[in-house]
Amino acid sequence: MRPPDPRTVRSRAAALTSARELLVEQGLAGLTHGAVAARSGISRATLYRLWPEPPDLIQATLTWHIVLAQAPPSGDLRADLITALSATRAMLHEPAAEQGMRVIIERAGVDPRFAEVKESLHHSGTRAVREILTGAVARAELPAELDIDLALDQLHGPLFFRRLVAHRSFDLDYVHDVVEDFLHRHRTEPTRPQGST
């Protein structure tokens, strides 16, 4: 396979940076090919070649937004979970991102293309925690039989329910409580050497 054209890579990065700024400033309503072209200096033709339909541009922008918020795992299970879920908390309390998620969830029920966007964003948004959990299982910090999908629900679910369903704000203490409750229920005890008391 040929390596990607550096010009395309630069154009894509410039466009997504501008699109992310528009998302934060104006929400999904301001995230159009024309607005991104004007902000980034990238031609509309290039933008339509990269993202032919509005949902394509929305998906790429929110995925980029999520990726920039995620940090690589350090190997410290508790700290990594808190870092990842704190990034989720920040996005849920960022007005434009929150509104974008609400719109996508609403439109996914009636528009198959937005249903695909929602599914893709779910995978992007949970990827970091999935990697953290998978690594912890490999290190035997979490049980080998752990249901990763259920664990993702147990960690992300309370945050999304509180913000998008109950319409309530929450602070980092709530994130810590969610993580501590999960670890209390699932973390395995370190194996003691034989003969120890």
N, C-alpha and C positions, 0 to 999 in steps of 0.2 A: 504493500500500500504506500502511496505517496504521502509524505508529510504534508500537513495542512499549509496552504499558502499563507506566508506571514502577513500579507496585506489583509487577507480575510480575517485572520486572528486579531489583528489590530483593529479592524473595522468592527468586528463583533464586540470586542472589549469596550471600545469607545461608545458604541451604541447602547450596550447594556448598562454601562455606567450612567449615561444620560437617562436611560429609561428608568433606572433605579431612583435617580434624583427626582424625576417627574412623579414616580409612584409615591415617594415620600412626601413631596410637596402638594400633589393634586389628587392622589388616589387613582383608581382605575380609569376614571373619566378623562384624566389628562394623559393617559398612556396610549397615544396613537402613533401610527407610523409618521404622520406629518410632524407631530410635536417632537418626536425623537430625532427626526431628520434635521429639524431646525436647531435643536439643542446640540446635537453631536457633530453636525457638518457632514454626516454620512448621507448619501443620496437615498431618496425614497426607493429607487430601483434596487439598490443593494439591500435595503431593509426588507423589501418584499421578496427578494430572492432568498434571504436568510429565514424570514418568518412570513410566509405568504398570507396568513390570516391573523386577525387580531388575537384570537386565543393563543396562537403560536408565540406572539410577542409577549403576551401576558405570562404564559408559562415560562418562557426563557428568563424574563425579568425577575419573577418571583423565585425561580430556582437559583438564579445568580445572587439574589438578596439573601436567600437561605445559606448558600455556600459561603458567602463572605462572613456570615455570622457564626459559622461553625469553626471550632478549634480542633486540631488533631488530638487524639487521646494521649494522655501521659502515662497511662498504666495504673493510675490511682483511681480505683473504681468510684469511690464516693465523690472525690473532687471532679472527676470527669463527668459524672452524671449531673452534678450541680452546675458545672459550666455549661453543658449542653442544654439543660432545661432552663437555665437562666437566659440563654440566648432565645429560646422559645418564648419565655415570659416577656422579654423585651419586644419581640415582634408582635405579640398579642396586644401590647400596650402602645404600640406605635400606630397612631390613628389611620394612616394610609394603608399600612400592611393589614391591620385588623379589618378595615373596610373591604379591602381586596379579598380577604379570606371569606368574609361574609357573603360577598357578591358571588364568588365562585361556588360556594356551597349551595347558595340559593339557585343559581342558574344550572348547576350540575343536575338538578332534579328534572329539568325540562330540555336540556341541550346536551346531546351526547358528546359533543366536542369539549364542553366544559366539564363533563364527567371525566373525560380522559385527562384534562388538565388537573382536576382535583386528585385523581389517582396518582398522577406523576408527582405532584407536589407532596402528597402523603409520603411517597417513597423518599423524595429528597429531604423532607423535613425530619424523617425518622432515621435516616441513614447513619448519622453520627451516633445516636443512642444504640442502634442495632450493632454497630461495630464495637462500641464499649461493652455491651452485654456479651457479644460473641467472644471477645477477648477475655472477659472475666470468666466465662465458662471454660475456655481453654486453659486458664490458669487455676481452675478449680476453686475460684472464689464464689462462683455461683454453681448450683447443681447442674450436672450434665443433662438432666431431663427437663431443664427449664424451657417453658414454652415462650420463645422469644417474642412472638406476635402478641401474646397475652401480656407479657411484661411491658411491651411498648404501650399497650392500652393502659396499663396500671400507672405508668409514669407520665405519659402525655395526656391521658384522658382527663384527670382532675383539672389540669390547667385550661384545656379547651372548654370543658364544661363550665368552669367558673367564669371565664371571660366571655365566651360566645353564646352560652345558653343562659347562665344566671346573670350575665351583664354586670359582673362584679370585678373590681380591681383586686389585685393581690400583690404582696411584696415578696422579697427574696426569702423571708422566713417561711412562707408557704411552700416555696420550691424545696427548701431544706427539709421541711416536714414530709413532703411527698417522697423524697429520696430516702430519708431515714425510715419511714414506714415500709418502703419497698425492701430496703436492706435488712430490716429486722425480720421480715417474713421469708426472705430468700437467701440471704448470704450464708454460706457454709462455714462451719467452724474449722479453724486450722487444725490439721492433723498433728496430734502430739506424738513425739518419739516414744517408742516402746520403753517401758520402765519408768516413764515420767509420772509424776503425781499431780 
